[in-house]
Amino acid sequence: VDYQQALEGLLASYQGTGLQAVVHAALMKYFYERGTAYEGNNSTDQSLRWYWKRALDLASGLKREFPESVCVQDAQATINLIEQAYRSGTYGIR
């Protein structure tokens, strides 16, 4: 079992509990970190571009599903980092 699968298993286990937001945030961070290796069209692994897409989806979901969680700050910070990279033209997945 890899880290991603472990987090997804925890997410299912903690469904409906207060820890669900924490695991959701950990999964979001995992995808963000994986996506940082993407170097736009110069990247040798174009599949990496989808990690940031997944991180954005998770961050948006976290904000929507757990608006009172302290993890929302991490979600917004992740969104800001990815959007800043898009605006700078460093990453081209949008």
N, C-alpha and C positions, 0 to 999 in steps of 0.2 A: 504494500500500500504506500503510495507516495503522499507527499504533504498535501497536495490539492485534494486527493481522495479522502484523506483523513479529515481535512476541514469540512468537506462536503458531508461526510458522515456525522461529524459533530453538529453541523447545522441542522441536519435531520433529527438528531437526538435531542437538541435543545429547542426544537420548534415549540413556540408558545411560551417560552420561559424568558426571564430577564437576560440570560446569557446569549440568547439568539443574536442580538445586536452585536455583541462582542465577537462572536464567531463570524458573523457576516462581514464585520470590519476587517478581520484577519484575512478572510478570503479576498476581499477587495485589495488589500495591501499586497497579497501574494501576486495577484494578476498585474497590479501596477509595477511591482518590482520586475516581474518577468518581461513586461513591455518596455522597460527602460533600455533593453538591449537593441530595440528597433532603431535603425538609422535611416528611416525614410526609404527612398528608392535605391539607396546604396546598400541597404541591408542584404546580407547573404541569406537570411531566413525571413521571407515575407510573412510567414505565419505568425511571427512575433507581433505584428501590427494589431492582431485581434485581441491580444491580452489587454491592451489599453481600452479597447471597446468594451470588453467584459468588465474591467475595473470601473469604467464610467457607468455602465448599467447597474453594477452592484452599489456604487456610491449613490446614484439617484434613488435606487430602491431603499437603501438604508435611510436616506433623508425622508422619504415618503412613509415608510413603514414604522420608523422609530424616531419621530421628530423630537422627542424629549431626551433621547439618549446622548450621553457625552460623546459617543462615537460619530455623531453627526458632524462635529468639528473636523474629525479626520476625513470624513467623506467629502466635505467641502474643500478641504485642503488638497485632496487628491484630484478633485475636479479642477481646481485652480491650476495645479501643476501641469496637468495634461492639456488644458486649454491654452496655457501660456506656451507650451511647446508647439502646439498647432499654430498659434499666432506668429511665432518666431520663424515658422517654416522649417523647423528642424525635423518634424515628423509629418508624414503625409497620408495619414489613414482616413481623413475626413473628406 
